[in-house]
């Protein structure tokens, strides 16, 4: 395996660890910490997907089911940052209207579900 891929796998491990630490943190804005934990976890998953793709392991029988799972994530990053910043600046938590942010990723998941 390439040293760059190993370095990225190390960053994936750090991202998973950091998301776990944000999830269990008791102090501060807990809602914002949870949003940041979700964002960090999804970004680490995307890096893992890229590492598997670069190494060629993504197309093996063990990992082929992970292929194309990173597409809906691209549509979730923006709303997560928006909700996080709104939570930090205004102190507001999750609103019912925030569910509309999930419509495009759910449409993509529905289109990719036959795969």
N, C-alpha and C positions, 0 to 999 in steps of 0.2 A: 504494500500500500504506500502511496505517496505521503511524504511528510506533511504536506499542506492538508491533506485529508485527515491525518492524525491530529494535527493542530486544531482543525475545525471540530473534530469529535471531542477534543478536550473542551472547546468552547460550548459545545452542546451539553456536556456534563456540568459545566459551570452555570449555564443558563437554567438547567433543571434544578440545580441546587439553589440558585438565587430565587427562582420562582417558589420553591418550597419555603425558603426563608421569608419571602414576602407574604406567603399564605399564613404562616404561623405567628407573624409579628403582632403583638398585642397593642403597642403604643401607636399614636398618631391616628390618621384617618383610615380606619380598617377597610372601608369600602374601596377607597383609592388603592390601598395596598393589594386588595384582591384583584382589582382590575389590572394593576401592574403585574401581578403574579400570572394572570391569564395571558397577558401580552407576552411576557418573557417566556412562558411555557410554549406558546404557539410559535414564537420566533425560534426557539431551540428545536422544536419539531421540524420547522422548515429547514433549518441548517442540517439536521439529521437526514432529511429527505435529499438535500443537495449532496451530502457526503455519500449517501448510498448511490445516487445517480452518477456522481463522478467516478466512484470506484467500480461501477458496473454491477454492483450487488443488487441494485433495485430491480433488475430484470431477471433475477433468479426466482425460483419457486417459493423461497421463504419470504421474500419481500415484495413480490409483484402486486400484492393487494394494497400496498402503500402508495403505488404510483397514482398520480393525479389527485392525491388528497391535499396537496398544498394550494390548489387553485382557489378554493373557498376562503382560505386564510388571507389572501390578498385583499379581499373585500371586508375583512373583519378588523384589520389593523387600524384603519382610519377611524371607524366608530369607537373603537376602544380608546384611542388617544383622545378623541373628542369627549367621551364620557369621563375619562380620567382628569382631563384639564378642567372640565366643568365642575367636577367634584372637588378639585383642589381650590378653584377660584370662588365658586359660589356655595360650596358645601352641600350641593344637591346630590341625592342618590339616584338610583335607577328610576326612570319614569316609564309609564306604560307606553308612551310614544317611542321609546328607545327600541321597542320590539320591531319597529319598521326597519331598523338597521339589519335585521336578520333575514329580510326577504330576499335580497340578491344572493347571499351565500346559500340559503336553502334552495333557491332555484337551481343554482349550479350543482349542488349535491343531488338534487332530483334528476338533473340531466345526466350526471355521471353515474347514477346508481346502477344502471344496467351493467356497467363495467365491473 
